Amino acid sequence: MPVTRSALARRAARSAMEFAIDYVKKRRAFGSKIGDFQAIQFKIAEMFQKVETARLLIWKAAWEADQGLDPNISASVSKLYATEAAYEVVDQALQIMGGYGYTRFFPVEKLLRDTRLFRIYEGTSEVQRIVLAGHALHQYQPVMPPLEDLPVHIKRDNPEACPQPGQTAWRCRMCGYVHFDDQPPDECPYCFFPAAAFKQVPPS
Ligand SMILES: Cc1cc2nc3c(=O)[nH]c(=O)nc-3n(C[C@H](O)[C@H](O)[C@H](O)COP(=O)(O)OP(=O)(O)OC[C@H]3O[C@@H](n4cnc5c(N)ncnc54)[C@H](O)[C@@H]3O)c2cc1C
């Protein structure tokens, strides 16, 4: 199951982050520990955020599987995020450790090679994107109404953009232009789609 690979990738990232944190507390440059430099602290913050986000996504997929729910989408989200984030985290850890990070004196260079694999096997990152795009476009149930059904935002400081009494608002479903009149225009003045592209805007 891809979520197993997500968990492995996250553990590799967590290990690299911990090695980097240990290193920045000891390594000195320009008279300070490098962990005192804000540029280094920001890298640590980004790494920590990615490790924790991956952890939550993995837990969600595992929880869904434990509950007997379909975990496929959550597993795909966690595989894509955790494996890509893990590579970024380990890469940053190596960067923080400088030349030593690149050598075999420390295990980070091996973690970088290992985490590169997670984006390939048990469903490449591209395949996860195909799965998620298919879900988002065809199965996902939106919370928001369609754009064409949104009420018109009345610009009270611009009388021309306000309906006059008795006028109806028509919105072009292609570009969003709003026309105030009894009837829609013959064509949209912005995108030139014909009157059929206009839909009456529900009263706000
Ligand atoms: C170390 C290692 C261990 C492995 N262990 C196992 C194992 O235990 N069991 C097992 O079954 N397999 C295993 N594999 C195989 C692994 O699952 C495949 O390498 C992986 O699925 C990618 O397939 P491929 O190498 O044939 O690449 P290809 O399918 O040739 O893909 C090449 C590239 O094209 C992209 N691509 C392909 N199709 C599309 C598309 N429609 N749209 C966009 N991009 C696309 C891919 O994402 C990839 O980036 C292992 C691989 C490695 C490297």
The ligand as an SDF file (V2000), in Angstrom:
LIG
                    3D

 53 58  0  0  0  0  0  0  0  0999 V2000
   14.5460   -0.0850   -6.2770 C   0  0  0  0  0  0  0  0  0  0  0  0
   13.2290   -0.4520   -6.9090 C   0  0  0  0  0  0  0  0  0  0  0  0
   12.4560   -1.4220   -6.3160 C   0  0  0  0  0  0  0  0  0  0  0  0
   11.2560   -1.8110   -6.9010 C   0  0  0  0  0  0  0  0  0  0  0  0
   10.5080   -2.7790   -6.2960 N   0  0  0  0  0  0  0  0  0  0  0  0
    9.3910   -3.2070   -6.8880 C   0  0  0  0  0  0  0  0  0  0  0  0
    8.6190   -4.2550   -6.3110 C   0  0  0  0  0  0  0  0  0  0  0  0
    8.9600   -4.7850   -5.2420 O   0  0  0  0  0  0  0  0  0  0  0  0
    7.4940   -4.6770   -6.9310 N   0  0  0  0  0  0  0  0  0  0  0  0
    7.0900   -4.1040   -8.1060 C   0  0  0  0  0  0  0  0  0  0  0  0
    6.0710   -4.5060   -8.6490 O   0  0  0  0  0  0  0  0  0  0  0  0
    7.8120   -3.1020   -8.6790 N   0  0  0  0  0  0  0  0  0  0  0  0
    8.9330   -2.6390   -8.1090 C   0  0  0  0  0  0  0  0  0  0  0  0
    9.6600   -1.6210   -8.6780 N   0  0  0  0  0  0  0  0  0  0  0  0
    9.2020   -1.0810   -9.9630 C   0  0  0  0  0  0  0  0  0  0  0  0
    8.5390    0.2700   -9.7790 C   0  0  0  0  0  0  0  0  0  0  0  0
    7.2450    0.1180   -9.2460 O   0  0  0  0  0  0  0  0  0  0  0  0
    8.5110    0.9610  -11.1430 C   0  0  0  0  0  0  0  0  0  0  0  0
    9.8570    1.3710  -11.4400 O   0  0  0  0  0  0  0  0  0  0  0  0
    7.5980    2.1590  -11.1660 C   0  0  0  0  0  0  0  0  0  0  0  0
    6.2600    1.7550  -11.0770 O   0  0  0  0  0  0  0  0  0  0  0  0
    7.7780    2.9860  -12.4530 C   0  0  0  0  0  0  0  0  0  0  0  0
    7.6410    2.1760  -13.5540 O   0  0  0  0  0  0  0  0  0  0  0  0
    8.7660    2.1650  -14.7010 P   0  0  0  0  0  0  0  0  0  0  0  0
   10.0830    2.1150  -14.0380 O   0  0  0  0  0  0  0  0  0  0  0  0
    8.3980    1.1040  -15.6630 O   0  0  0  0  0  0  0  0  0  0  0  0
    8.6390    3.5940  -15.3470 O   0  0  0  0  0  0  0  0  0  0  0  0
    7.7300    3.9820  -16.5830 P   0  0  0  0  0  0  0  0  0  0  0  0
    6.3630    3.4190  -16.4220 O   0  0  0  0  0  0  0  0  0  0  0  0
    8.4790    3.7040  -17.8170 O   0  0  0  0  0  0  0  0  0  0  0  0
    7.6390    5.5490  -16.3500 O   0  0  0  0  0  0  0  0  0  0  0  0
    8.7410    6.4220  -16.6550 C   0  0  0  0  0  0  0  0  0  0  0  0
    8.3410    7.8450  -16.2600 C   0  0  0  0  0  0  0  0  0  0  0  0
    7.1930    8.2500  -16.9990 O   0  0  0  0  0  0  0  0  0  0  0  0
    6.1780    8.6560  -16.1180 C   0  0  0  0  0  0  0  0  0  0  0  0
    4.8720    8.2890  -16.6560 N   0  0  0  0  0  0  0  0  0  0  0  0
    4.4590    7.0690  -17.0230 C   0  0  0  0  0  0  0  0  0  0  0  0
    3.1720    7.1170  -17.4320 N   0  0  0  0  0  0  0  0  0  0  0  0
    2.7960    8.4130  -17.3310 C   0  0  0  0  0  0  0  0  0  0  0  0
    1.5890    9.1100  -17.6130 C   0  0  0  0  0  0  0  0  0  0  0  0
    0.4920    8.4970  -18.0640 N   0  0  0  0  0  0  0  0  0  0  0  0
    1.5400   10.4370  -17.3830 N   0  0  0  0  0  0  0  0  0  0  0  0
    2.6190   11.0920  -16.8920 C   0  0  0  0  0  0  0  0  0  0  0  0
    3.7870   10.4800  -16.6130 N   0  0  0  0  0  0  0  0  0  0  0  0
    3.8730    9.1650  -16.8220 C   0  0  0  0  0  0  0  0  0  0  0  0
    6.4590    7.9280  -14.8110 C   0  0  0  0  0  0  0  0  0  0  0  0
    5.8540    8.6010  -13.7090 O   0  0  0  0  0  0  0  0  0  0  0  0
    7.9710    7.9770  -14.7920 C   0  0  0  0  0  0  0  0  0  0  0  0
    8.3900    9.2410  -14.2990 O   0  0  0  0  0  0  0  0  0  0  0  0
   10.8280   -1.2020   -8.1010 C   0  0  0  0  0  0  0  0  0  0  0  0
   11.6230   -0.1920   -8.6810 C   0  0  0  0  0  0  0  0  0  0  0  0
   12.8060    0.1780   -8.0940 C   0  0  0  0  0  0  0  0  0  0  0  0
   13.6360    1.2700   -8.7470 C   0  0  0  0  0  0  0  0  0  0  0  0
  1  2  1  0
  2  3  1  0
  2 52  2  0
  3  4  2  0
  4  5  1  0
  4 50  1  0
  5  6  2  0
  6  7  1  0
  6 13  1  0
  7  8  2  0
  7  9  1  0
  9 10  1  0
 10 11  2  0
 10 12  1  0
 12 13  2  0
 13 14  1  0
 14 15  1  0
 14 50  1  0
 15 16  1  0
 16 17  1  0
 16 18  1  0
 18 19  1  0
 18 20  1  0
 20 21  1  0
 20 22  1  0
 22 23  1  0
 23 24  1  0
 24 25  2  0
 24 26  1  0
 24 27  1  0
 27 28  1  0
 28 29  2  0
 28 30  1  0
 28 31  1  0
 31 32  1  0
 32 33  1  0
 33 34  1  0
 33 48  1  0
 34 35  1  0
 35 36  1  0
 35 46  1  0
 36 37  1  0
 36 45  1  0
 37 38  2  0
 38 39  1  0
 39 40  1  0
 39 45  2  0
 40 41  1  0
 40 42  2  0
 42 43  1  0
 43 44  2  0
 44 45  1  0
 46 47  1  0
 46 48  1  0
 48 49  1  0
 50 51  2  0
 51 52  1  0
 52 53  1  0
M  END
$$$$
